[in-house]
Amino acid sequence: MLVSAKEMLQKAKAGHYAVGQFNINNLEWTKCILQTAQECNSPVILGVSEGAGKYMTGFKTVVGMVKGMLEEMNITVPVAIHLDHGSYEGCMKCIEAGFSSIMFDGSHYPIEENVAKTKELVAICAEKGMSLEAEVGAIGGEEDGVIGKGECADPNECKAIADLGVDMLAAGIGNIHGKYPANWAGLSFETLDAIQQLTGEMPLVLHGGTGIPADMIKKAIDLGVAKINVNTECQLSFAAATREYIEAGKDQQGKGYDPRKLLAPGCEAIKATVKEKMELFGSINKA
């Protein structure tokens, strides 16, 4: 069932659990994440970065594929297709392509321009029944060529953006994309708490969910985080299982080179990772 992320995240915030956003990169990724969500009876957000959208030939292809799967696989849990770290132009393309949710990453603009562009997108999303995520304070690490240091957002700026009518807010609290370095200082719960106090009911989003210790994830959920993004972890588990299959020479046994066989262990690994995250986030049986 394709829906915006608004209601699922409001329910998650009120119920003190989080919904996972799992980024999709191809058909296998999408299928595995949807299967796991259905088996776990969990709401789910399919994240699509602009780079992944381009790789999959365009946003219309993504929407067509997801809608087809929802029907063919009889998916009944709530599913959102969400643009991850969208530019202003990317947001417009996804609105046209039929996404149910978008993230406008205006964090690199001066706050005035971030506000102006966010306002415009708030109006369009409201009219189309889509949900909108905004970002304040750059999130560190690298994701599809976007590099940041992991700064903490200014709680007052967060409130200014939240008050524009966005549905969810991604605020930098020392989190980074990709693998965390050995000298990482951890999440700033002080910043998160200050943001939560000012933004009230607004569901908060934690980017860079891979590599944050489980106790920190749980504390972040207690402090109002209702959406957690996972991408690198699925990629790492997929790669490890694929490597194992090939190193064991299984692609040279029988028809082991058939892509359906070759990609199967990686797909099982993605499913296991997604299930583990859904358990940690507390979203199982919350559909």
C-alpha positions as CSV (number, residue, x, y, z in Angstrom):
1,M,0.0,0.0,0.0
2,L,1.7,3.2,-1.2
3,V,1.2,6.0,1.3
4,S,3.0,9.2,2.5
5,A,5.3,8.8,5.5
6,K,3.3,11.3,7.6
7,E,0.9,9.0,9.4
8,M,3.3,6.1,9.9
9,L,5.8,8.5,11.5
10,Q,3.3,10.2,13.7
11,K,2.2,6.8,15.0
12,A,5.9,5.8,15.5
13,K,6.6,9.0,17.5
14,A,3.6,8.6,19.7
15,G,4.4,4.9,20.2
16,H,8.1,5.4,20.9
17,Y,9.4,3.2,18.0
18,A,11.0,4.2,14.7
19,V,10.3,3.3,11.1
20,G,13.3,2.3,9.0
21,Q,14.1,3.9,5.7
22,F,16.0,1.4,3.7
23,N,17.6,2.7,0.5
24,I,16.9,0.8,-2.7
25,N,19.5,0.4,-5.4
26,N,17.8,-2.1,-7.8
27,L,15.1,-4.7,-8.2
28,E,16.6,-7.2,-5.7
29,W,17.0,-4.6,-3.0
30,T,13.4,-3.4,-3.4
31,K,11.9,-6.9,-3.4
32,C,13.9,-8.0,-0.4
33,I,12.9,-5.0,1.7
34,L,9.2,-5.3,0.8
35,Q,9.2,-9.0,1.5
36,T,10.8,-8.4,4.9
37,A,8.4,-5.6,5.8
38,Q,5.4,-7.8,4.9
39,E,6.8,-10.8,6.8
40,C,7.5,-8.6,9.9
41,N,4.1,-6.7,9.5
42,S,6.1,-3.5,9.7
43,P,5.6,-0.1,7.9
44,V,8.6,0.7,5.7
45,I,10.1,3.7,3.8
46,L,12.0,2.9,0.6
47,G,14.7,5.6,0.2
48,V,16.0,6.6,-3.2
49,S,19.0,8.9,-3.5
50,E,19.3,11.0,-6.7
51,G,22.3,8.8,-7.7
52,A,20.3,5.6,-7.2
53,G,17.4,7.1,-9.1
54,K,19.7,7.9,-12.0
55,Y,21.2,4.4,-11.9
56,M,17.8,2.8,-12.1
57,T,17.2,5.0,-15.3
58,G,15.0,7.6,-13.6
59,F,12.4,8.2,-10.9
60,K,9.4,7.0,-13.1
61,T,11.1,3.6,-13.4
62,V,11.4,3.4,-9.6
63,V,7.7,4.3,-9.1
64,G,6.6,1.8,-11.8
65,M,8.7,-1.0,-10.3
66,V,7.5,-0.3,-6.7
67,K,3.9,0.0,-7.6
68,G,4.1,-3.2,-9.7
69,M,5.7,-5.1,-6.8
70,L,3.1,-3.9,-4.2
71,E,0.4,-5.4,-6.5
72,E,2.2,-8.6,-7.6
73,M,3.5,-9.4,-4.1
74,N,0.2,-8.5,-2.3
75,I,1.9,-6.0,0.0
76,T,-0.5,-4.8,2.6
77,V,1.8,-2.9,5.0
78,P,2.2,0.9,4.6
79,V,5.0,1.7,2.1
80,A,6.4,5.1,1.2
81,I,8.7,5.9,-1.7
82,H,10.9,8.7,-0.4
83,L,13.6,10.8,-2.2
84,D,16.7,10.9,0.0
85,H,18.8,14.1,0.2
86,G,16.9,15.7,-2.7
87,S,18.0,18.8,-4.5
88,Y,15.3,21.3,-5.3
89,E,15.3,20.0,-8.9
90,G,15.3,16.4,-7.7
91,C,12.3,17.1,-5.5
92,M,10.3,18.6,-8.5
93,K,11.1,15.5,-10.6
94,C,10.0,13.1,-7.9
95,I,6.7,15.0,-7.4
96,E,6.1,14.6,-11.1
97,A,7.1,10.9,-11.1
98,G,4.6,10.0,-8.3
99,F,6.8,9.6,-5.2
100,S,4.8,9.6,-2.0
101,S,7.4,11.4,0.1
102,I,10.4,13.6,-0.5
103,M,13.4,15.0,1.4
104,F,14.6,18.5,0.5
105,D,18.1,18.9,1.7
106,G,18.5,22.6,1.8
107,S,21.1,22.4,4.5
108,H,23.9,23.9,2.3
109,Y,21.8,27.0,1.5
110,P,21.8,30.0,3.8
111,I,18.9,29.6,6.2
112,E,16.7,32.2,4.4
113,E,16.9,30.4,1.1
114,N,16.4,27.0,2.8
115,V,13.2,28.5,4.4
116,A,11.9,30.0,1.1
117,K,12.4,26.8,-0.9
118,T,11.0,24.6,1.9
119,K,7.9,26.8,2.1
120,E,7.3,26.3,-1.6
121,L,7.6,22.5,-1.3
122,V,5.4,22.4,1.8
123,A,2.6,23.9,-0.3
124,I,3.0,21.5,-3.2
125,C,3.3,18.4,-0.9
126,A,0.2,19.4,1.0
127,E,-1.8,19.7,-2.2
128,K,-0.6,16.3,-3.4
129,G,-0.9,14.4,-0.1
130,M,2.9,13.8,0.0
131,S,5.1,14.0,3.1
132,L,8.2,16.3,3.2
133,E,11.4,15.9,5.2
134,A,13.7,18.9,5.7
135,E,17.3,18.9,6.9
136,V,19.1,21.4,9.2
137,G,22.8,21.2,9.9
138,A,24.8,19.1,7.5
139,I,25.0,15.4,8.2
140,G,28.6,14.1,8.0
141,G,30.2,11.5,5.9
142,E,29.7,10.8,2.2
143,E,26.5,9.8,0.5
144,D,26.4,9.8,-3.3
145,G,29.0,12.5,-3.5
146,V,27.5,14.6,-0.7
147,I,30.2,15.1,1.9
148,G,29.8,16.6,5.4
149,K,31.6,16.6,8.7
150,G,28.8,15.6,11.1
151,E,28.0,19.0,12.7
152,C,25.3,19.6,15.2
153,A,22.3,21.6,14.1
154,D,21.2,24.8,15.8
155,P,17.9,23.9,17.7
156,N,16.5,27.4,16.9
157,E,17.0,26.9,13.2
158,C,15.3,23.5,13.5
159,K,12.3,25.1,15.1
160,A,12.2,27.7,12.3
161,I,12.1,25.0,9.6
162,A,9.7,22.7,11.6
163,D,7.2,25.7,11.9
164,L,7.0,25.9,8.1
165,G,4.8,22.8,8.1
166,V,7.2,20.0,7.1
167,D,6.3,16.5,8.3
168,M,9.7,15.4,9.6
169,L,13.0,16.9,10.4
170,A,16.5,15.5,9.9
171,A,18.9,17.3,12.2
172,G,22.6,16.8,12.5
173,I,23.4,15.4,15.9
174,G,27.0,14.2,15.2
175,N,25.8,11.4,13.0
176,I,27.5,10.6,9.7
177,H,26.8,8.6,6.5
178,G,28.8,5.4,5.8
179,K,31.1,3.7,8.2
180,Y,31.9,5.5,11.4
181,P,35.6,6.3,12.1
182,A,37.3,4.9,15.2
183,N,37.5,8.4,16.8
184,W,33.8,9.2,16.4
185,A,32.5,11.1,19.4
186,G,29.0,9.6,19.4
187,L,25.6,11.2,19.1
188,S,25.0,14.5,20.8
189,F,21.9,13.7,22.9
190,E,22.1,17.2,24.3
191,T,21.4,18.6,20.9
192,L,18.7,16.1,20.2
193,D,17.0,16.8,23.4
194,A,17.1,20.6,22.8
195,I,15.7,20.1,19.3
196,Q,12.9,17.8,20.6
197,Q,11.9,20.4,23.3
198,L,11.5,23.1,20.6
199,T,9.9,21.0,17.9
200,G,7.4,19.1,20.0
201,E,5.3,16.6,18.1
202,M,7.5,16.7,15.0
203,P,9.0,13.3,14.1
204,L,12.8,13.5,14.0
205,V,15.0,11.6,11.5
206,L,18.3,10.0,12.1
207,H,20.5,9.7,9.1
208,G,23.6,7.4,9.0
209,G,22.0,4.6,11.0
210,T,24.8,2.1,10.1
211,G,27.3,1.7,12.8
212,I,25.5,3.6,15.6
213,P,25.5,1.3,18.7
214,A,22.1,-0.2,19.6
215,D,21.9,1.6,23.0
216,M,22.3,4.9,21.3
217,I,19.7,4.1,18.7
218,K,17.2,3.2,21.5
219,K,18.0,6.4,23.4
220,A,17.5,8.5,20.2
221,I,14.1,6.8,19.7
222,D,13.2,7.7,23.3
223,L,14.1,11.4,22.5
224,G,11.7,11.6,19.5
225,V,13.5,10.0,16.6
226,A,10.8,8.2,14.5
227,K,12.7,7.5,11.3
228,I,16.1,5.9,10.9
229,N,17.9,5.6,7.6
230,V,19.9,2.5,6.8
231,N,21.8,2.0,3.6
232,T,25.5,1.1,4.1
233,E,24.7,-1.9,6.3
234,C,22.6,-3.6,3.7
235,Q,25.3,-3.0,1.1
236,L,28.0,-4.4,3.3
237,S,26.0,-7.6,4.2
238,F,25.0,-8.1,0.5
239,A,28.7,-7.7,-0.6
240,A,29.9,-10.1,2.1
241,A,27.4,-12.9,1.2
242,T,28.1,-12.5,-2.5
243,R,31.9,-12.6,-1.9
244,E,31.4,-15.8,0.1
245,Y,29.4,-17.5,-2.7
246,I,32.0,-16.6,-5.4
247,E,35.0,-17.5,-3.2
248,A,33.5,-20.9,-2.5
249,G,33.3,-21.4,-6.3
250,K,29.5,-21.9,-6.3
251,D,29.1,-19.8,-9.4
252,Q,31.0,-22.5,-11.2
253,Q,28.9,-25.4,-10.0
254,G,25.9,-26.3,-12.2
255,K,24.1,-23.1,-13.2
256,G,25.5,-21.2,-10.3
257,Y,26.3,-18.3,-12.6
258,D,22.6,-17.7,-13.2
259,P,22.0,-14.2,-11.7
260,R,19.0,-15.5,-9.7
261,K,21.4,-18.0,-8.0
262,L,24.3,-15.7,-7.9
263,L,22.4,-12.9,-6.1
264,A,20.3,-15.1,-3.8
265,P,22.8,-15.3,-0.9
266,G,23.2,-11.5,-1.0
267,C,19.4,-11.1,-1.0
268,E,19.0,-13.3,2.0
269,A,21.7,-11.2,3.8
270,I,19.7,-8.0,3.0
271,K,16.6,-9.5,4.4
272,A,18.3,-10.6,7.6
273,T,19.8,-7.1,8.0
274,V,16.5,-5.4,7.5
275,K,14.7,-7.7,9.9
276,E,17.4,-7.1,12.6
277,K,16.9,-3.3,12.1
278,M,13.2,-3.5,12.3
279,E,13.5,-5.5,15.6
280,L,15.9,-2.9,17.0
281,F,13.7,0.0,15.9
282,G,10.6,-1.6,17.4
283,S,8.5,-1.4,14.2
284,I,7.6,-5.1,14.0
285,N,3.8,-5.7,14.0
286,K,3.2,-2.0,13.9
287,A,1.7,-2.0,10.4
